[in-house]
Amino acid sequence: MRKQNRINMALSYLILTVASIIIVYPLLWVVGTSLNPGKSITSDIFPSNPTLIHYFDLFDPSKTDYGMWYLNTIKIAVITMVVSVALITLTGYIFSRYRFVGRKNSLILFLVLQMVPQFVAIIAIYVLLNMLELFDTHLALILLYSGGAIPMNTYLAKGYFDTIPKELDEAARMDGAGHLRIFWQIILPLAKPMVAVIALFNFMAPFNDFILASLVLRSPEKQTLAVGLYNMVSEQFDNNFTLFAAGAVLSAVPIVLLFFAFQRFFVSGLTAGGTKG
């Protein structure tokens, strides 16, 4: 048994080491490219003559609109996060605590919607936004991100709310508390781990999405980081990959900061939400 345990431990470390290399190497390569002089991509992770000039060039208005793209993305991400957390926690609480006609079918519908790729609905989204005259607005992206996050995250929120004893609701109701007060003052504070997970997931969406942002936003001054960085290497800056790499590195900073701020909540939030449904 001791020999078998050592073999299992060795295999575990081997798998973790390989996974770490697969994850870390591209990150180091992007950072190295951002520090490399010139505009071309090199295979050197650690450039011989590193420079920070590309990071300064990003915020030079005469060379790029990166600062504007950054502010647009932060704005969309923060509003999307707040709206999504409000909608998802309320929806998850309703499915967890109440029994109503169509509840089971609605949960099944949410499960089916998760299986449909995003680009399948592109035509429908285009027609709908055209009818509502929401093209080239940040509001359109906020609505798309917030609404699209409801099906998947509702299952996580519902699973976590199911772990909170219903006796707390009953005791508060006997003391005269209403539904909204129970949710806001009792259930939501106990669900901080799940709220943190949902908040991070939806904050990341505007940073990672390119398809919807490129479809909705047409004006250069309204573009997000994903669209702006793409144009940087395809049109405006004639394949300036080192500047692109610097922009990609900086785009991860808000997500990393939010991750560290919420880190203590993540493990308990994900595990509790995934054990009951």
C-alpha positions as CSV (number, residue, x, y, z in Angstrom):
1,M,0.0,0.0,0.0
2,R,2.8,2.4,0.8
3,K,4.4,1.7,-2.6
4,Q,1.1,2.3,-4.3
5,N,0.6,5.6,-2.5
6,R,4.0,6.8,-3.5
7,I,3.2,5.9,-7.2
8,N,-0.1,7.7,-7.0
9,M,1.6,10.7,-5.4
10,A,4.3,10.8,-8.1
11,L,1.7,10.6,-10.8
12,S,-0.3,13.4,-9.2
13,Y,2.7,15.7,-9.0
14,L,3.6,14.8,-12.6
15,I,0.1,15.7,-13.9
16,L,0.2,19.0,-11.9
17,T,3.6,19.8,-13.2
18,V,2.6,19.3,-16.8
19,A,-0.6,21.3,-16.3
20,S,1.3,24.1,-14.7
21,I,3.7,24.3,-17.6
22,I,0.9,24.3,-20.1
23,I,-0.8,27.2,-18.3
24,V,2.3,29.2,-17.3
25,Y,4.3,29.0,-20.5
26,P,1.9,31.0,-22.7
27,L,1.6,33.7,-19.9
28,L,5.4,34.0,-19.7
29,W,5.7,34.1,-23.5
30,V,3.1,37.0,-23.7
31,V,4.9,38.9,-21.0
32,G,8.3,38.4,-22.7
33,T,6.9,39.5,-26.0
34,S,5.5,42.7,-24.4
35,L,9.0,43.5,-23.2
36,N,10.7,42.8,-26.5
37,P,11.9,45.8,-28.6
38,G,10.4,46.2,-32.0
39,K,7.0,45.0,-33.3
40,S,7.5,41.3,-34.2
41,I,7.0,38.1,-32.2
42,T,10.0,36.2,-31.0
43,S,10.4,32.8,-29.4
44,D,12.4,34.3,-26.4
45,I,10.5,34.2,-23.2
46,F,13.2,36.4,-21.6
47,P,14.3,39.0,-24.1
48,S,17.9,40.1,-24.1
49,N,17.1,43.8,-24.2
50,P,13.8,44.2,-22.3
51,T,12.0,47.5,-22.5
52,L,8.8,49.0,-21.0
53,I,8.3,51.4,-23.9
54,H,5.3,49.5,-25.2
55,Y,3.4,49.9,-22.0
56,F,4.0,53.7,-22.1
57,D,3.0,53.8,-25.8
58,L,-0.4,52.2,-25.0
59,F,-1.5,55.3,-23.1
60,D,-0.1,57.8,-25.7
61,P,-3.2,59.2,-27.4
62,S,-1.3,59.9,-30.6
63,K,-0.5,56.2,-31.0
64,T,-3.4,54.3,-29.6
65,D,-6.8,54.7,-27.9
66,Y,-6.0,52.0,-25.4
67,G,-6.9,54.1,-22.4
68,M,-10.4,54.7,-23.9
69,W,-10.9,51.0,-24.6
70,Y,-9.8,50.2,-21.0
71,L,-12.3,52.6,-19.5
72,N,-15.1,51.4,-21.7
73,T,-14.4,47.8,-20.7
74,I,-14.2,48.6,-17.0
75,K,-17.5,50.5,-17.2
76,I,-19.3,47.7,-19.0
77,A,-17.7,45.0,-16.7
78,V,-18.7,46.8,-13.4
79,I,-22.3,47.5,-14.5
80,T,-22.6,43.9,-15.9
81,M,-21.3,42.5,-12.6
82,V,-23.7,44.5,-10.5
83,V,-26.8,43.8,-12.7
84,S,-25.9,40.1,-13.1
85,V,-25.4,39.5,-9.4
86,A,-28.8,41.2,-8.6
87,L,-30.7,39.2,-11.3
88,I,-29.0,35.8,-10.6
89,T,-29.2,35.9,-6.9
90,L,-32.9,36.8,-7.0
91,T,-33.6,34.1,-9.6
92,G,-31.6,31.5,-7.7
93,Y,-33.4,32.4,-4.5
94,I,-36.8,32.1,-6.1
95,F,-36.0,28.7,-7.6
96,S,-34.6,27.5,-4.3
97,R,-37.3,28.7,-1.9
98,Y,-40.5,28.7,-3.8
99,R,-42.6,26.1,-5.6
100,F,-44.7,27.4,-8.6
101,V,-46.1,26.3,-11.9
102,G,-43.4,25.8,-14.5
103,R,-40.5,25.7,-12.0
104,K,-39.2,22.4,-13.2
105,N,-39.6,23.2,-16.9
106,S,-37.9,26.5,-16.4
107,L,-34.9,24.8,-14.8
108,I,-34.8,22.4,-17.7
109,L,-34.9,25.3,-20.1
110,F,-32.0,26.9,-18.4
111,L,-30.1,23.7,-18.7
112,V,-30.8,23.5,-22.5
113,L,-29.9,27.1,-23.0
114,Q,-26.4,26.4,-21.6
115,M,-25.8,23.9,-24.4
116,V,-26.5,26.4,-27.2
117,P,-23.3,28.1,-28.5
118,Q,-23.3,31.9,-28.3
119,F,-22.8,32.5,-32.0
120,V,-26.0,30.5,-32.9
121,A,-28.0,33.5,-31.7
122,I,-26.0,36.1,-33.6
123,I,-28.7,36.7,-36.2
124,A,-31.5,36.9,-33.6
125,I,-29.4,39.3,-31.6
126,Y,-28.7,41.5,-34.6
127,V,-32.4,41.7,-35.6
128,L,-33.5,42.4,-32.0
129,L,-30.9,45.2,-31.4
130,N,-31.8,46.7,-34.8
131,M,-35.5,46.8,-33.8
132,L,-34.6,48.4,-30.4
133,E,-32.1,50.8,-32.0
134,L,-29.4,49.7,-29.5
135,F,-26.6,49.2,-32.0
136,D,-23.3,50.9,-31.1
137,T,-24.3,51.3,-27.4
138,H,-22.7,50.0,-24.2
139,L,-26.3,49.4,-22.9
140,A,-26.8,46.7,-25.5
141,L,-23.7,44.8,-24.4
142,I,-24.6,45.1,-20.7
143,L,-28.0,43.7,-21.4
144,L,-26.6,40.8,-23.5
145,Y,-24.0,39.9,-20.9
146,S,-26.4,40.2,-18.0
147,G,-29.1,38.2,-19.6
148,G,-26.8,35.6,-21.0
149,A,-25.3,34.9,-17.6
150,I,-28.6,34.0,-16.0
151,P,-29.1,30.3,-17.1
152,M,-25.7,29.0,-16.1
153,N,-25.2,31.0,-12.9
154,T,-28.7,30.4,-11.7
155,Y,-27.9,26.7,-11.1
156,L,-24.8,27.7,-9.0
157,A,-26.8,30.2,-7.0
158,K,-29.7,27.8,-6.5
159,G,-27.4,25.0,-5.4
160,Y,-25.8,27.3,-2.8
161,F,-29.2,28.7,-1.5
162,D,-30.3,25.1,-1.0
163,T,-27.5,24.6,1.5
164,I,-28.9,27.4,3.7
165,P,-31.5,26.0,6.2
166,K,-35.0,27.1,5.4
167,E,-35.7,27.3,9.2
168,L,-33.9,30.7,9.0
169,D,-36.6,31.9,6.6
170,E,-39.4,30.6,8.8
171,A,-38.0,32.2,12.0
172,A,-37.6,35.5,10.3
173,R,-41.1,35.3,8.8
174,M,-42.5,34.6,12.3
175,D,-40.8,37.8,13.5
176,G,-42.6,39.8,10.7
177,A,-40.0,40.0,8.1
178,G,-41.1,40.1,4.4
179,H,-39.7,38.1,1.5
180,L,-37.3,40.9,0.3
181,R,-36.0,41.6,3.8
182,I,-35.3,37.9,4.4
183,F,-33.4,37.7,1.2
184,W,-31.4,40.9,1.7
185,Q,-30.6,40.7,5.4
186,I,-30.4,37.0,6.1
187,I,-29.9,34.9,3.0
188,L,-27.6,37.2,0.9
189,P,-25.0,37.7,3.7
190,L,-24.8,34.0,4.2
191,A,-24.3,33.5,0.4
192,K,-21.2,35.8,0.1
193,P,-19.0,33.0,-1.4
194,M,-21.5,32.4,-4.2
195,V,-22.0,36.1,-4.8
196,A,-18.2,36.5,-5.1
197,V,-18.0,33.7,-7.7
198,I,-20.9,35.1,-9.7
199,A,-19.4,38.6,-9.5
200,L,-16.0,37.5,-10.8
201,F,-17.4,35.4,-13.7
202,N,-19.5,38.2,-14.9
203,F,-16.8,40.8,-14.5
204,M,-14.6,38.8,-16.7
205,A,-17.2,38.5,-19.6
206,P,-16.5,41.9,-21.2
207,F,-12.8,41.3,-21.1
208,N,-13.0,37.9,-22.8
209,D,-15.8,38.5,-25.3
210,F,-15.0,39.5,-28.9
211,I,-17.9,38.2,-31.0
212,L,-20.7,40.2,-29.4
213,A,-18.6,43.3,-28.9
214,S,-17.5,43.4,-32.5
215,L,-21.1,42.9,-33.6
216,V,-22.6,45.6,-31.4
217,L,-20.0,48.3,-31.3
218,R,-19.2,50.2,-34.4
219,S,-17.6,53.5,-33.3
220,P,-13.9,53.5,-32.4
221,E,-14.5,55.5,-29.2
222,K,-16.9,52.9,-27.9
223,Q,-14.9,49.8,-28.5
224,T,-13.8,47.4,-25.7
225,L,-10.3,46.0,-25.2
226,A,-11.0,42.8,-27.1
227,V,-12.1,44.7,-30.3
228,G,-9.5,47.4,-29.9
229,L,-6.6,45.0,-29.5
230,Y,-7.8,43.0,-32.4
231,N,-7.8,46.1,-34.6
232,M,-4.4,46.9,-33.3
233,V,-2.8,43.9,-35.0
234,S,-5.1,43.6,-38.0
235,E,-5.6,47.2,-39.3
236,Q,-4.5,50.3,-37.4
237,F,-0.9,49.4,-36.3
238,D,0.1,47.0,-39.0
239,N,0.7,43.9,-36.9
240,N,2.3,45.5,-33.9
241,F,2.4,42.3,-31.8
242,T,4.6,43.6,-29.0
243,L,2.2,46.5,-28.3
244,F,-0.7,44.0,-28.5
245,A,1.1,41.7,-26.0
246,A,1.5,44.7,-23.6
247,G,-2.2,45.5,-23.9
248,A,-3.1,41.9,-23.2
249,V,-1.0,41.8,-20.1
250,L,-2.5,45.0,-18.7
251,S,-6.1,43.8,-19.5
252,A,-5.6,41.0,-17.0
253,V,-4.8,43.4,-14.1
254,P,-8.4,44.2,-13.0
255,I,-9.4,40.5,-13.1
256,V,-6.4,39.5,-11.0
257,L,-7.1,42.2,-8.4
258,L,-10.7,41.2,-8.1
259,F,-9.6,37.5,-7.9
260,F,-7.3,38.2,-5.0
261,A,-10.0,40.4,-3.3
262,F,-12.5,37.5,-3.5
263,Q,-10.1,34.6,-3.2
264,R,-11.1,33.4,0.2
265,F,-14.7,32.9,-1.0
266,F,-14.1,30.9,-4.2
267,V,-13.5,27.3,-3.0
268,S,-16.5,27.2,-0.7
269,G,-18.7,29.0,-3.2
270,L,-18.0,26.7,-6.1
271,T,-18.1,23.4,-4.1
272,A,-21.3,24.3,-2.3
273,G,-23.1,25.4,-5.4
274,G,-22.1,22.3,-7.3
275,T,-23.2,19.7,-4.8
276,K,-26.9,20.4,-4.7
277,G,-29.2,21.3,-7.6
